[in-house]
Amino acid sequence: MYLLPVTTYSDYWRATKVWSSYLGGLALFAASTRYSILSAPDITQTLQQPLQVTQSGLNTETLDIDSELIGSRQKAIKKSSISRGVSSEPLLNRGMASPITQRLQTEDREIPFETQYVESDQLLPGMSQIKEEGERGILRQVVKTFEVDGQPVDQQIQSSFELKRAKKKVVIQNSKPPLGEKFELAKMNIGQTLNVVSTAYTHTGSKTASGVAPREGLIAVDPKVIAMGSKVYVEGYGYAIAADTGGDIRGNRIDLFFSSLRQCIDWGRKPVRIYVLKPYNGN
C-alpha cells in the first residue's frame, strides 16, 4: 500500500509567497530598466561633435572623437592634453633656448721652454753666455666646443699629446758683482786675453792722454797692444777703460790708477791677466 504525500495549507502558502516574490522582483527590474533607457539623454549628437578640452594656463587641443573610441579617447585626452598641455607648436617657437651644437677641432699650442743658468768662473763677473739656445715645443689638443646660435659657450679638452718636446735654454754666467766701470756686460764678449805686468800710479796733477781727469777705472796701456778706449777686465782690479799711456808702458805692460798712494803701494808690481772686451757679432 502506497501513501501519497499530504500538502498542508501552510506549505502551499509558503511556496506561493516565494514564487510571488521572485516574479514581482523580476517585473520590477524589467520596468526600471525600460524606464532608464527611455529617460536617458541622447548622447549621439554630442559624441559626433568635436570635444573641446581646456586647461587654465595650458595650451588647448581639439580632438575628434568617434563613438567607437569613447573610452580610449577620454583617457588619451586626460593624459596628453590636461596633464601635460599638448601643443603642436615646435619647441623653439614656444620661447625655449636654442639647441646646443658640438664641434670638434684640433689645436696646436706652444710649450714655453725653460732657462737653466749654470755658474762658471770661466766668465768674468757679471757676464753671461748662451751655451744652448732654447726651442718651444708644440702641444696638440683635440677640443670639443659647445655652441649656441654659432657662439661658443664652453670648451672641453678631449685629448692632448706632445707633438714636439720643448728644448731647454742653457746660460752660463758668473753672478759675482762686477767691480770698476759699468758696462753693458750682457752685450760684451771676450775678444782677447793677455798676460801682462801691472804697476800702479795716482794723481800727478795732469790729465790722461785721452784728455779726461784721472780716476779709478782708468788704466794706461801701450796702444800698439791694446787700443785706446778699449773696455777691459783686469783680474783683481775690475772693469776699466784703456784711456791713458805712459813713457814706460811698452808691450805687455799696464799701469792702474788708484786714488791714494797707499793703494798704489799695496798693489805694487805683479803679473795679472787682462781681458779685452768687444761687443757681440764683432760690432
C-alpha positions in Angstrom: 0.0 0.0 0.0 1.4 3.3 -1.0 1.0 6.6 0.9 0.6 9.9 -1.1 2.3 13.0 0.4 -0.1 15.3 2.1 0.3 19.0 1.5 -0.9 21.2 4.2 -2.3 24.7 3.7 0.8 26.2 5.4 3.1 24.5 2.9 1.0 25.8 0.0 1.1 29.4 1.3 4.9 29.3 1.9 5.6 28.2 -1.7 3.1 30.7 -3.2 4.9 33.5 -1.3 8.3 32.6 -2.6 7.2 32.5 -6.3 5.3 35.7 -5.9 8.4 37.5 -4.5 10.5 36.1 -7.4 8.1 37.1 -10.1 7.4 40.5 -8.6 11.2 41.3 -8.4 11.7 40.3 -12.0 8.8 42.5 -13.1 10.1 45.4 -11.2 13.7 45.1 -12.6 12.3 44.9 -16.2 10.2 48.0 -15.6 13.0 50.1 -14.1 15.4 49.1 -16.9 12.9 50.2 -19.6 12.4 53.5 -17.7 16.2 54.1 -17.5 16.6 53.6 -21.2 13.6 55.8 -22.2 14.6 58.6 -19.8 18.4 58.6 -20.6 19.6 61.6 -22.7 20.5 61.1 -26.3 24.3 61.5 -26.5 24.6 60.5 -30.1 24.7 64.1 -31.3 27.1 65.1 -28.5 29.6 62.3 -29.4 29.5 63.3 -33.1 30.7 66.8 -32.2 34.4 67.7 -31.6 35.3 67.6 -27.9 37.0 70.8 -26.6 39.4 70.2 -23.7 40.7 73.3 -22.0 43.1 73.6 -19.0 43.9 77.0 -17.4 47.4 78.1 -18.1 47.9 75.3 -20.7 47.5 75.1 -24.5 44.2 73.9 -25.9 43.9 71.0 -28.3 40.7 69.9 -30.2 40.3 66.2 -30.7 37.7 64.4 -33.0 36.2 61.5 -31.1 34.4 58.6 -32.7 31.6 56.9 -30.8 33.5 53.6 -31.1 36.6 55.0 -29.2 34.9 56.9 -26.4 36.8 55.3 -23.5 40.2 55.3 -25.1 39.9 58.9 -26.3 38.8 60.1 -22.9 41.9 58.5 -21.3 44.1 59.9 -24.0 42.7 63.4 -23.5 43.2 63.4 -19.8 46.8 62.1 -20.1 48.1 64.1 -23.0 46.1 67.3 -23.0 45.1 68.0 -19.4 48.1 66.7 -17.5 50.8 67.9 -20.0 49.3 70.6 -22.1 49.9 69.2 -25.5 50.6 71.6 -28.3 51.6 71.1 -31.9 53.8 74.3 -31.7 57.5 73.5 -32.1 59.7 73.7 -29.0 61.9 76.6 -30.3 58.8 78.7 -31.2 57.5 78.4 -27.6 60.3 80.6 -26.1 62.7 77.8 -25.3 66.5 78.2 -25.6 68.2 77.3 -28.9 69.8 73.8 -29.1 73.4 73.3 -28.2 75.7 72.1 -31.0 79.0 70.4 -30.6 82.1 70.9 -32.8 85.5 69.0 -32.6 88.7 70.7 -33.8 92.4 70.2 -33.5 94.6 72.9 -32.0 98.3 73.3 -31.7 99.7 75.3 -28.7 103.2 76.4 -28.0 105.0 74.9 -25.0 107.4 77.5 -23.5 111.0 76.4 -22.9 112.8 76.6 -19.5 116.0 78.5 -19.0 118.8 76.9 -17.0 121.6 79.0 -15.5 125.0 77.5 -14.8 127.5 79.3 -12.7 131.1 79.4 -14.1 134.3 81.1 -13.1 135.4 80.9 -16.8 133.3 84.0 -17.4 134.1 87.5 -16.0 132.0 88.8 -13.1 128.5 90.0 -14.2 128.9 88.4 -17.6 126.8 85.6 -19.2 126.9 83.5 -22.3 124.4 81.3 -24.0 125.5 77.7 -24.3 122.4 76.2 -25.9 119.5 78.0 -27.5 116.0 77.1 -26.3 113.2 75.9 -28.6 109.5 76.0 -27.9 107.6 72.7 -28.0 104.2 72.0 -29.6 101.2 70.6 -27.7 98.4 69.2 -29.9 94.9 69.1 -28.4 91.5 67.8 -29.6 89.0 70.3 -28.3 85.2 69.9 -28.2 83.4 73.3 -28.5 79.8 73.8 -27.4 77.9 76.5 -29.3 74.5 78.1 -29.2 73.5 80.1 -32.3 77.1 79.8 -33.6 78.6 81.4 -30.4 80.9 79.2 -28.2 79.7 78.8 -24.7 82.1 76.1 -23.3 85.1 74.0 -24.3 86.4 70.7 -23.2 89.8 69.1 -24.0 89.1 65.6 -25.2 92.8 64.6 -25.6 96.2 66.1 -25.8 99.7 64.9 -26.7 103.2 66.4 -27.0 103.9 66.8 -30.7 107.3 68.4 -30.1 109.2 68.5 -26.9 110.5 71.9 -25.7 114.3 72.3 -25.6 115.8 73.9 -22.6 117.9 77.0 -22.9 121.3 76.8 -21.1 123.0 80.0 -20.0 126.5 80.1 -18.4 127.0 83.0 -16.1 129.2 84.5 -13.4 126.9 86.2 -10.9 129.7 87.8 -8.9 129.2 91.5 -8.6 131.3 93.4 -11.2 133.9 95.9 -9.9 135.1 99.0 -11.6 133.5 100.5 -14.7 129.8 99.9 -15.5 129.4 98.3 -18.9 126.6 96.6 -20.7 128.2 93.3 -19.9 125.3 91.3 -21.4 126.3 92.7 -24.8 130.1 92.2 -24.3 132.3 89.3 -25.2 135.9 88.4 -24.5 137.9 89.3 -27.6 141.5 88.9 -26.3 143.2 87.5 -23.2 146.7 88.8 -22.3 149.2 88.1 -19.5 150.8 91.4 -18.6 152.8 93.0 -15.9 150.9 95.6 -13.9 152.0 98.6 -11.8 150.0 101.4 -10.1 150.0 105.2 -10.1 148.0 108.0 -8.6 147.3 111.7 -9.0 150.0 113.7 -10.8 148.0 116.9 -11.5 147.9 116.1 -15.2 145.1 114.8 -17.3 145.2 111.4 -19.0 146.3 111.0 -22.6 142.6 110.9 -23.7 142.0 114.3 -22.1 139.9 113.2 -19.1 140.7 113.6 -15.5 142.3 110.5 -14.0 140.1 108.3 -11.7 139.8 104.7 -10.7 138.7 102.5 -13.6 141.2 104.1 -16.0 144.4 102.3 -17.0 147.4 103.2 -19.1 148.3 100.8 -21.9 150.6 100.5 -25.0 148.3 101.5 -27.9 150.2 99.1 -30.1 149.0 96.2 -27.9 145.6 97.4 -26.6 143.7 100.1 -28.5 142.8 103.3 -26.7 139.2 103.3 -25.5 139.1 99.6 -25.2 136.9 98.1 -22.4 138.9 95.6 -20.4 138.7 93.5 -17.3 141.8 93.3 -15.1 142.0 90.4 -12.6 141.9 91.8 -9.0 141.2 95.3 -10.2 137.9 95.1 -12.1 136.5 96.6 -15.3 138.4 99.5 -16.7 138.9 101.6 -19.8 142.2 102.0 -21.6 142.3 105.8 -21.5 146.0 106.7 -20.8 149.5 106.0 -21.9 152.9 106.3 -20.3 156.6 106.7 -21.3 157.5 103.4 -19.6 154.4 101.5 -20.7 155.6 99.4 -23.6 154.5 95.9 -24.8 152.5 93.7 -22.4 152.5 96.2 -19.5 149.7 98.2 -17.9 149.5 100.9 -15.3 146.5 101.0 -13.0 145.1 104.2 -11.4 144.3 104.4 -7.7 143.0 107.3 -5.7 145.7 107.1 -3.0 149.4 106.4 -2.7 148.7 103.8 0.0 146.7 101.8 -2.5 149.4 102.0 -5.1 152.0 100.7 -2.6 149.7 97.8 -1.6 149.2 96.8 -5.2 152.9 97.1 -6.0 154.1 95.3 -9.2 152.7 92.0 -10.2 151.7 89.9 -13.2 148.0 89.8 -14.0 145.6 88.6 -16.7 143.7 91.2 -18.7 140.7 90.5 -20.8 140.0 92.8 -23.7 136.2 93.0 -24.3 134.3 93.6 -27.5 130.7 93.7 -28.5 129.0 90.5 -29.8 129.0 89.8 -33.5 132.1 92.0 -33.9 130.1 95.2 -33.9 
